[in-house]
Amino acid sequence: MLRVNDCLDYLANQESDYLFLPYQGKASNGNPLEAPYFNADGQGNTLRTYPTKIPSSEGSIGKCNGPVIPYHAYWSGPATWRVELFIKSYIHTQNVECSRFWLWVDSETNPNAADEMLKDPAFLRFIPLVKRGDVVVKAWKFPNRLRLFLDRDRVDRGLFFILPDAPQSKGESIVADHVIRTQVGEDWLVFGLATSSVLPTAISDAVRFVVLHQYGGVYLDMDGLLLRDLRPLLLSDQAGFAERWGIHFHPSRYNTQTLALRANSSLSSYLLHGGVRMGMNFHPQAIGQMVWKDGRNAPGDPPDKEGFLMLETALFDPLWGELDGFKEGPCMIPCMRHVQDVFRDEIPDEWISLPETDLRNSSQRVRTLDTFVRGAWNYHIHNQWTTKPEPSSWLAVVCAAHDQFLSGQMSNFHGEMWHGPPIQQYDQFR
């Protein structure tokens, strides 16, 4: 969509058009035995109904009256203030009783990464959230094999051999590239030596597809800043989605900075198998070309054809239209045209897109979290890992809002107060 500001204005001011309770099929009425997420009921998906909601408290994360959705992110190396920024934005915006944040740390290059993260001075402030269950630190390593969705659609089935190989000594047959079938009829995707060819810079491209196939939920890059609760998007009938690459129109131009999939689904199996077949290439441009050529970008009737939805960039990365110069219409509010503007005290023409009446009203030109990119669910910082915010920058305003929320001084965007354990404030961005 070329008119990013118009899209944001619609998202901010016309919520009644797109946010509503379904007439039937509410998530809270679902059967946890059929949940598309790992441990959606808190009991290993063994219950037949979801429990009654219990609000969180300082010592308990409470209970969700619907599916608990995993949120995933990947990190390599010691923690920095950017890990703190992401986790605090998650706690500040998401439904904590109904969400879990899994931080996957690189254990391929450092087998002790998970233990070291839990002892990292920059991460210690989140230990109360680890103990309460909000945050889980997980060791990332490529699995040897993963079970695939049994009833895959005709596109994926078309990749299988007409005559499978004869069973091997363990009774397993090779039925497609990198796929074996066991004696009990289960299909497994075999990684084997393929993972040795993955460059360090491409590991995170693969991580998101692997963990979402295993556990379901949503994957988010750590250079994002969550601004709204993603749950309404994640509970929609079309649960598999990514975002558009910038504001390019071609239906193959996906970006997986934000990626949502059901666990062990037709779509997750197709995407995972495809990336492995392409030589462990999970770059969004490669995945997007495959999806488009195979016609998987059009939603159909699952499980035969579970489409891969493309959501507009404005929802998750409103800055991108300004960066590539293709957008039309007014600049977003606040007007930022460079990746470092969010770190700066002074931004030229910051309020240029405000209506004339608001421009004359100084109260409309105050930096608060409520006036920061209204309508977007996420703000993509675009790396900038070593850049520090200036004292009155937009990022400094965001951090102050996080600390005020987590100390019980103010509510979040949804009018909720924090009732969890005390969390240490930012240390001036180490």
C-alpha positions as CSV (number, residue, x, y, z in Angstrom):
1,M,0.0,0.0,0.0
2,L,1.6,3.3,-1.1
3,R,-0.3,5.6,1.2
4,V,1.2,4.4,4.5
5,N,-0.1,7.4,6.6
6,D,-3.7,6.7,5.3
7,C,-3.4,3.1,6.3
8,L,-2.2,4.0,9.8
9,D,-5.0,6.6,10.2
10,Y,-7.5,3.9,9.3
11,L,-6.0,1.4,11.7
12,A,-5.9,3.9,14.5
13,N,-9.4,5.4,14.1
14,Q,-11.6,2.7,12.4
15,E,-11.0,-0.2,14.8
16,S,-14.7,-1.1,14.7
17,D,-14.3,-2.0,11.0
18,Y,-11.8,-4.8,11.7
19,L,-11.8,-5.7,15.4
20,F,-14.9,-7.5,16.5
21,L,-15.8,-10.7,18.3
22,P,-16.8,-13.6,15.9
23,Y,-20.4,-14.6,15.7
24,Q,-19.3,-18.2,16.4
25,G,-16.1,-20.1,16.8
26,K,-14.6,-18.0,19.6
27,A,-11.1,-19.1,20.6
28,S,-12.2,-19.5,24.2
29,N,-14.8,-22.1,23.0
30,G,-12.3,-24.2,21.2
31,N,-11.0,-27.6,22.1
32,P,-7.5,-27.5,23.5
33,L,-7.0,-31.0,22.1
34,E,-7.1,-29.4,18.6
35,A,-5.1,-26.3,19.4
36,P,-2.6,-25.2,16.8
37,Y,-0.1,-24.1,19.6
38,F,2.2,-26.0,21.9
39,N,0.7,-26.3,25.5
40,A,-2.2,-23.9,24.6
41,D,-4.1,-24.9,27.7
42,G,-1.2,-25.0,30.1
43,Q,-1.7,-28.8,30.5
44,G,0.0,-30.1,27.4
45,N,-3.1,-29.7,25.3
46,T,-4.9,-32.5,27.3
47,L,-8.0,-30.5,28.5
48,R,-11.3,-30.5,26.6
49,T,-12.1,-27.0,27.5
50,Y,-10.0,-23.9,28.4
51,P,-9.9,-23.0,32.0
52,T,-11.7,-20.0,33.6
53,K,-9.6,-16.9,33.3
54,I,-7.5,-16.0,36.4
55,P,-5.8,-12.6,36.3
56,S,-2.0,-12.6,36.8
57,S,-0.5,-11.4,40.1
58,E,3.0,-10.7,41.3
59,G,3.7,-14.4,41.9
60,S,1.5,-16.1,39.3
61,I,1.0,-15.6,35.6
62,G,-2.7,-16.6,36.0
63,K,-4.7,-18.6,33.5
64,C,-6.0,-17.8,30.1
65,N,-9.6,-18.7,29.1
66,G,-8.4,-19.4,25.5
67,P,-5.3,-20.7,23.8
68,V,-1.9,-19.5,25.2
69,I,0.1,-18.3,22.2
70,P,3.9,-18.7,22.0
71,Y,5.9,-15.6,20.9
72,H,9.4,-16.5,19.6
73,A,12.6,-14.5,18.9
74,Y,16.2,-15.4,18.3
75,W,19.3,-13.8,19.8
76,S,23.0,-14.5,19.5
77,G,25.6,-13.3,22.0
78,P,25.4,-11.5,25.3
79,A,22.3,-9.5,26.2
80,T,22.2,-5.8,25.5
81,W,19.7,-3.1,26.3
82,R,18.0,-4.0,23.0
83,V,17.0,-7.4,24.5
84,E,15.5,-5.3,27.4
85,L,13.7,-3.0,25.0
86,F,12.1,-5.9,23.2
87,I,11.0,-7.9,26.3
88,K,9.6,-4.8,27.9
89,S,7.7,-3.9,24.8
90,Y,6.2,-7.4,24.8
91,I,5.2,-7.2,28.5
92,H,3.8,-3.7,28.0
93,T,1.5,-4.6,25.0
94,Q,0.6,-8.3,25.1
95,N,-2.0,-10.3,27.0
96,V,0.4,-11.8,29.6
97,E,-2.0,-14.5,30.8
98,C,-2.5,-15.7,27.2
99,S,1.0,-15.3,25.8
100,R,4.5,-16.8,26.5
101,F,7.7,-15.3,25.2
102,W,10.4,-17.8,24.2
103,L,13.9,-16.3,23.7
104,W,15.9,-18.7,21.5
105,V,19.6,-18.2,22.1
106,D,22.3,-19.5,19.7
107,S,23.6,-22.8,21.1
108,E,25.1,-23.9,17.9
109,T,28.2,-21.8,18.4
110,N,28.0,-21.6,22.2
111,P,26.5,-24.7,23.9
112,N,26.3,-22.8,27.2
113,A,24.4,-19.9,25.7
114,A,21.1,-20.5,27.6
115,D,22.8,-20.8,31.0
116,E,25.0,-17.8,30.3
117,M,21.9,-15.7,29.3
118,L,20.2,-16.5,32.6
119,K,23.3,-15.2,34.4
120,D,24.0,-12.2,32.2
121,P,23.9,-9.0,34.2
122,A,21.8,-7.3,31.5
123,F,19.2,-10.1,31.7
124,L,19.0,-10.6,35.4
125,R,16.2,-8.0,35.8
126,F,13.9,-10.5,33.9
127,I,14.6,-13.5,36.2
128,P,11.3,-12.7,38.1
129,L,9.5,-13.1,34.7
130,V,11.4,-16.3,34.0
131,K,10.3,-17.7,37.4
132,R,6.7,-16.6,36.9
133,G,6.6,-18.2,33.4
134,D,6.3,-15.1,31.2
135,V,9.7,-15.6,29.6
136,V,11.4,-18.9,28.6
137,V,15.1,-19.0,27.5
138,K,15.5,-21.8,25.1
139,A,18.7,-23.2,23.6
140,W,18.6,-23.1,19.8
141,K,20.1,-26.0,17.8
142,F,19.0,-27.4,14.4
143,P,17.0,-30.6,15.0
144,N,18.0,-33.8,13.2
145,R,14.5,-34.3,11.9
146,L,10.9,-33.0,12.3
147,R,7.6,-34.7,11.8
148,L,5.5,-33.2,8.9
149,F,1.8,-32.7,8.7
150,L,0.3,-36.0,7.5
151,D,-2.5,-34.7,5.3
152,R,-0.6,-32.2,3.2
153,D,-2.2,-30.5,0.2
154,R,-1.8,-31.5,-3.4
155,V,1.0,-29.0,-4.1
156,D,3.3,-30.5,-1.5
157,R,2.2,-34.1,-2.3
158,G,3.2,-33.4,-5.9
159,L,6.9,-33.2,-4.8
160,F,6.9,-36.8,-3.6
161,F,8.4,-39.7,-5.5
162,I,5.9,-41.8,-7.6
163,L,7.8,-44.9,-6.4
164,P,9.4,-44.5,-3.0
165,D,12.7,-46.2,-2.2
166,A,12.6,-49.7,-0.7
167,P,12.5,-49.6,3.2
168,Q,15.9,-49.4,4.9
169,S,17.0,-51.5,7.9
170,K,14.8,-49.5,10.3
171,G,11.8,-49.8,8.0
172,E,12.1,-46.2,6.8
173,S,11.6,-45.3,3.1
174,I,12.8,-42.1,1.3
175,V,9.6,-40.7,-0.2
176,A,10.8,-37.2,-1.3
177,D,13.8,-35.0,-1.1
178,H,14.8,-34.9,2.6
179,V,11.7,-36.8,3.6
180,I,11.5,-40.3,5.0
181,R,8.4,-42.4,5.9
182,T,8.5,-44.6,9.0
183,Q,6.9,-48.0,9.4
184,V,3.9,-46.4,11.1
185,G,3.3,-44.1,8.1
186,E,4.7,-40.9,9.6
187,D,6.6,-38.5,7.3
188,W,9.7,-36.8,8.8
189,L,11.8,-34.0,7.3
190,V,15.5,-34.9,7.7
191,F,18.0,-32.0,8.0
192,G,21.2,-34.0,8.3
193,L,24.2,-32.4,6.8
194,A,22.1,-29.6,5.2
195,T,22.4,-27.5,8.3
196,S,26.2,-27.3,7.9
197,S,25.7,-25.0,4.9
198,V,23.7,-22.4,6.7
199,L,25.7,-19.2,7.1
200,P,25.5,-17.5,10.5
201,T,23.7,-14.5,9.0
202,A,21.0,-16.8,7.6
203,I,20.4,-18.9,10.8
204,S,17.6,-16.6,12.0
205,D,15.9,-16.9,8.6
206,A,15.7,-20.7,9.3
207,V,15.0,-20.5,13.0
208,R,11.6,-18.9,12.6
209,F,10.2,-21.6,10.3
210,V,11.6,-24.4,12.4
211,V,10.2,-23.2,15.8
212,L,6.9,-22.2,14.4
213,H,6.4,-25.6,12.8
214,Q,7.2,-27.2,16.1
215,Y,5.3,-25.0,18.5
216,G,3.2,-22.5,16.5
217,G,2.5,-18.9,17.3
218,V,4.4,-15.8,16.1
219,Y,8.0,-15.1,15.4
220,L,9.3,-11.5,15.7
221,D,12.8,-10.1,15.0
222,M,14.5,-8.5,18.0
223,D,14.9,-5.2,16.3
224,G,11.1,-4.6,16.5
225,L,9.2,-2.7,19.1
226,L,5.7,-4.0,19.9
227,L,3.1,-1.3,20.1
228,R,-0.3,-3.2,20.2
229,D,-1.6,-6.6,21.3
230,L,-1.1,-9.1,18.4
231,R,-3.7,-11.5,19.7
232,P,-6.6,-10.4,17.5
233,L,-4.4,-11.0,14.4
234,L,-3.2,-14.4,15.7
235,L,-6.6,-15.7,16.5
236,S,-8.1,-14.9,13.1
237,D,-9.2,-17.7,10.7
238,Q,-6.2,-17.0,8.5
239,A,-3.5,-17.7,11.1
240,G,-0.6,-18.0,8.7
241,F,0.8,-14.6,7.6
242,A,3.8,-12.5,7.1
243,E,4.2,-8.9,6.0
244,R,4.8,-7.2,2.6
245,W,8.4,-6.4,1.6
246,G,8.4,-2.7,1.8
247,I,5.7,-1.4,-0.4
248,H,6.4,-3.6,-3.4
249,F,3.3,-4.9,-5.1
250,H,4.4,-8.2,-6.5
251,P,2.6,-11.1,-4.6
252,S,6.0,-12.9,-4.0
253,R,7.5,-10.0,-2.0
254,Y,7.1,-11.3,1.5
255,N,9.1,-10.2,4.5
256,T,9.2,-12.5,7.5
257,Q,10.3,-10.0,10.2
258,T,6.9,-10.8,11.6
259,L,5.7,-14.4,10.8
260,A,2.8,-16.4,12.2
261,L,2.0,-20.0,11.6
262,R,0.1,-22.9,13.2
263,A,2.2,-25.7,14.6
264,N,2.7,-28.8,12.4
265,S,0.2,-27.5,9.8
266,S,-0.1,-28.0,6.1
267,L,1.3,-24.6,5.5
268,S,4.2,-24.8,8.0
269,S,5.2,-28.3,6.6
270,Y,5.1,-26.9,3.0
271,L,7.3,-23.8,3.9
272,L,9.7,-25.8,6.0
273,H,10.1,-28.6,3.4
274,G,10.5,-25.9,0.7
275,G,13.3,-24.1,2.5
276,V,15.2,-27.3,3.0
277,R,14.8,-28.4,-0.7
278,M,16.2,-25.0,-1.7
279,G,19.5,-25.8,0.1
280,M,18.4,-24.4,3.5
281,N,17.4,-21.1,1.9
282,F,14.8,-19.5,4.1
283,H,15.3,-15.9,2.9
284,P,11.9,-14.3,2.6
285,Q,12.5,-13.5,-1.1
286,A,13.2,-17.2,-1.9
287,I,10.3,-18.4,0.2
288,G,8.0,-15.8,-1.4
289,Q,8.9,-16.8,-4.9
290,M,8.1,-20.4,-4.1
291,V,4.8,-19.5,-2.4
292,W,3.7,-17.4,-5.4
293,K,4.7,-19.9,-8.1
294,D,2.9,-22.7,-6.2
295,G,-0.2,-20.6,-5.6
296,R,0.0,-20.8,-1.9
297,N,-0.4,-17.0,-1.4
298,A,-4.2,-17.3,-2.0
299,P,-6.2,-18.5,1.1
300,G,-8.2,-21.7,0.5
301,D,-10.0,-24.3,2.5
302,P,-7.6,-25.9,5.0
303,P,-6.1,-28.4,5.2
304,D,-6.1,-28.9,1.5
305,K,-4.9,-25.4,0.7
306,E,-3.9,-23.2,3.7
307,G,-2.9,-19.9,2.1
308,F,0.0,-17.7,3.3
309,L,-1.5,-14.2,3.8
310,M,0.5,-11.1,3.2
311,L,-0.3,-8.2,5.5
312,E,0.6,-4.6,4.7
313,T,3.9,-3.2,5.8
314,A,2.2,-0.3,7.7
315,L,1.1,-2.8,10.4
316,F,4.6,-3.8,11.3
317,D,7.2,-1.5,9.6
318,P,5.6,1.9,8.8
319,L,9.1,3.5,8.3
320,W,9.9,1.3,5.3
321,G,7.8,3.4,2.9
322,E,9.9,6.5,3.7
323,L,13.2,4.6,3.4
324,D,12.7,3.2,-0.1
325,G,11.0,6.4,-1.4
326,F,8.1,4.7,-3.0
327,K,5.3,5.8,-0.7
328,E,2.7,8.3,-1.7
329,G,0.8,10.9,0.4
330,P,1.8,12.5,3.7
331,C,4.6,11.3,5.9
332,M,3.5,9.2,8.9
333,I,3.1,10.8,12.4
334,P,5.6,11.5,13.7
335,C,7.4,12.1,10.4
336,M,10.6,10.0,10.4
337,R,12.5,9.5,7.2
338,H,15.7,7.9,8.4
339,V,16.3,4.8,10.6
340,Q,18.2,6.9,13.2
341,D,15.4,9.5,13.6
342,V,13.8,7.5,16.4
343,F,17.1,7.8,18.3
344,R,17.4,11.6,17.9
345,D,16.2,14.5,20.0
346,E,15.5,16.7,17.0
347,I,13.7,15.6,13.8
348,P,13.1,18.0,11.0
349,D,9.4,18.5,10.2
350,E,8.4,16.0,12.8
351,W,4.7,17.1,12.9
352,I,4.3,18.1,9.3
353,S,1.5,15.6,8.7
354,L,-0.7,16.9,11.5
355,P,-3.9,18.6,10.4
356,E,-3.6,22.4,10.4
357,T,-5.8,22.8,13.5
358,D,-3.6,20.4,15.4
359,L,-0.4,22.0,14.2
360,R,-1.5,25.2,16.0
361,N,-2.2,23.2,19.2
362,S,1.0,22.6,21.1
363,S,-0.7,19.8,23.1
364,Q,-0.9,17.8,19.9
365,R,2.9,18.1,19.4
366,V,4.0,16.4,22.6
367,R,6.0,13.2,22.4
368,T,4.1,10.5,24.2
369,L,3.7,6.8,23.5
370,D,0.1,7.5,22.5
371,T,1.2,9.7,19.6
372,F,3.9,7.4,18.4
373,V,3.0,5.8,15.0
374,R,-0.7,5.3,16.1
375,G,-2.3,2.3,14.4
376,A,0.8,0.2,13.9
377,W,1.3,-3.1,15.8
378,N,5.0,-2.9,15.6
379,Y,7.8,-0.5,14.8
380,H,10.8,-1.9,13.0
381,I,14.1,-0.2,14.1
382,H,16.1,-1.8,11.2
383,N,19.1,-3.1,13.2
384,Q,21.0,0.0,14.6
385,W,22.3,-2.4,17.3
386,T,25.0,0.0,18.7
387,T,23.1,3.3,18.4
388,K,22.0,4.8,21.7
389,P,18.9,7.0,22.1
390,E,19.4,10.7,22.9
391,P,17.7,11.9,26.1
392,S,14.5,13.2,24.7
393,S,14.2,11.0,21.6
394,W,11.2,8.9,20.7
395,L,12.9,5.8,22.0
396,A,13.7,7.5,25.3
397,V,10.0,8.4,25.5
398,V,9.0,4.7,24.8
399,C,11.5,3.4,27.5
400,A,10.1,5.9,30.1
401,A,6.6,4.7,29.3
402,H,7.7,1.1,29.8
403,D,9.3,1.9,33.2
404,Q,6.2,3.8,34.3
405,F,4.0,0.9,33.4
406,L,6.2,-1.7,35.1
407,S,6.4,0.4,38.3
408,G,2.6,0.7,38.4
409,Q,2.5,4.4,37.7
410,M,0.5,4.3,34.5
411,S,-1.6,1.9,32.3
412,N,-0.6,0.6,28.9
413,F,-2.2,1.3,25.5
414,H,-5.1,-1.0,26.4
415,G,-5.8,0.7,29.8
416,E,-4.3,-2.2,31.8
417,M,-2.2,-1.9,34.9
418,W,0.8,-4.1,35.7
419,H,0.3,-6.5,38.6
420,G,3.4,-8.6,38.1
421,P,6.7,-8.6,39.9
422,P,8.8,-5.4,40.0
423,I,11.2,-5.0,37.0
424,Q,14.4,-3.0,37.2
425,Q,14.3,0.2,35.1
426,Y,16.5,0.9,32.1
427,D,20.1,1.8,32.8
428,Q,20.6,4.6,30.3
429,F,21.1,2.2,27.5
430,R,24.3,0.4,28.1
